[in-house]
């Protein structure tokens, strides 16, 4: 199963989301075509009620633990239904600044 599909299945089963979106943003980075290494997750669920951002992110990381070793970057946008209604959408991801481990400084 592809990584994106695994992320989607784990989110569905762990969070009973009212809305969620998993975007593979790998194409925006210096990686081979077809890579699944950079993801953006927008997640709206009642399970975030009363929790701060750090606790929400920890919850998501825990749910995705079996695929985290395969992911280079994970942008999380976690909302309660009321917060998402006010926000209307998650912020756009920034453009890749380039660079790699092989660049000289």
C-alpha positions as CSV (number, residue, x, y, z in Angstrom):
1,X,0.0,0.0,0.0
2,X,1.3,3.4,-0.8
3,X,2.3,5.7,2.0
4,X,-0.5,8.3,1.3
5,X,-3.1,5.6,1.4
6,X,-1.7,4.3,4.7
7,X,-1.8,7.8,6.2
8,X,-5.4,8.2,5.0
9,X,-6.5,4.8,6.5
10,X,-4.8,5.5,9.8
11,X,-6.4,8.9,10.1
12,X,-9.8,7.5,9.3
13,X,-9.6,4.7,11.8
14,X,-8.0,6.8,14.7
15,X,-9.8,10.1,14.5
16,X,-13.3,9.6,13.0
17,X,-12.7,12.9,11.1
18,X,-15.4,15.3,10.1
19,X,-13.0,16.4,7.3
20,X,-9.5,15.5,6.4
21,X,-7.2,15.9,3.5
22,X,-3.8,14.3,2.9
23,X,-1.7,16.0,0.2
24,X,1.5,14.6,-1.2
25,X,3.6,17.7,-1.6
26,X,6.8,15.8,-2.5
27,X,6.7,17.3,-6.1
28,X,7.4,20.7,-4.5
29,X,10.8,19.4,-3.3
30,X,14.1,18.2,-4.7
31,X,13.1,14.5,-4.7
32,X,12.7,11.9,-7.5
33,X,9.4,12.0,-9.4
34,X,6.7,9.9,-7.8
35,X,8.2,10.2,-4.3
36,X,6.0,10.0,-1.2
37,X,8.2,11.9,1.3
38,X,6.5,15.3,2.1
39,X,2.9,15.4,3.2
40,X,0.4,18.0,4.4
41,X,-2.4,16.8,6.5
42,X,-5.5,18.9,7.3
43,X,-7.6,17.2,10.0
44,X,-10.9,18.3,11.6
45,X,-12.2,16.1,14.4
46,X,-14.1,16.4,17.7
47,X,-11.2,14.5,19.3
48,X,-9.2,17.7,19.4
49,X,-11.6,19.5,21.7
50,X,-9.8,20.9,24.7
51,X,-6.4,20.0,23.4
52,X,-3.5,22.3,22.5
53,X,-1.7,22.1,19.3
54,X,1.2,20.1,20.6
55,X,-1.1,17.5,22.1
56,X,-3.0,17.2,18.8
57,X,0.2,16.8,16.9
58,X,1.4,14.1,19.3
59,X,-1.8,12.3,18.8
60,X,-1.4,12.3,15.0
61,X,2.3,11.3,15.3
62,X,1.2,8.4,17.5
63,X,-1.5,7.3,15.1
64,X,0.9,7.4,12.2
65,X,3.8,5.8,14.0
66,X,4.0,2.8,11.7
67,X,4.6,5.1,8.6
68,X,6.6,7.9,10.2
69,X,10.0,6.3,9.3
70,X,8.9,6.6,5.6
71,X,8.1,10.3,5.8
72,X,10.6,13.1,5.5
73,X,8.3,16.0,6.3
74,X,4.8,16.2,7.7
75,X,2.9,19.5,7.9
76,X,-0.1,19.2,10.3
77,X,-3.0,21.5,10.4
78,X,-5.3,20.2,13.2
79,X,-8.7,21.8,14.0
80,X,-11.8,21.3,16.0
81,X,-15.0,21.7,13.9
82,X,-15.5,25.2,15.3
83,X,-11.9,26.3,14.6
84,X,-12.1,25.0,11.0
85,X,-15.4,26.8,10.4
86,X,-13.7,30.0,11.4
87,X,-10.5,29.3,9.4
88,X,-12.3,28.0,6.3
89,X,-9.1,26.4,5.1
90,X,-5.5,25.5,6.1
91,X,-2.7,27.8,5.2
92,X,-0.8,27.2,1.9
93,X,2.5,25.4,2.2
94,X,5.6,27.5,1.5
95,X,7.7,27.0,-1.6
96,X,10.7,24.7,-1.1
97,X,13.8,26.7,-0.4
98,X,15.9,24.0,-2.2
99,X,19.0,22.6,-0.7
100,X,20.0,19.2,0.4
101,X,22.6,17.4,2.5
102,X,25.0,17.6,-0.4
103,X,25.0,21.4,-0.7
104,X,28.1,23.1,0.5
105,X,27.7,25.8,3.1
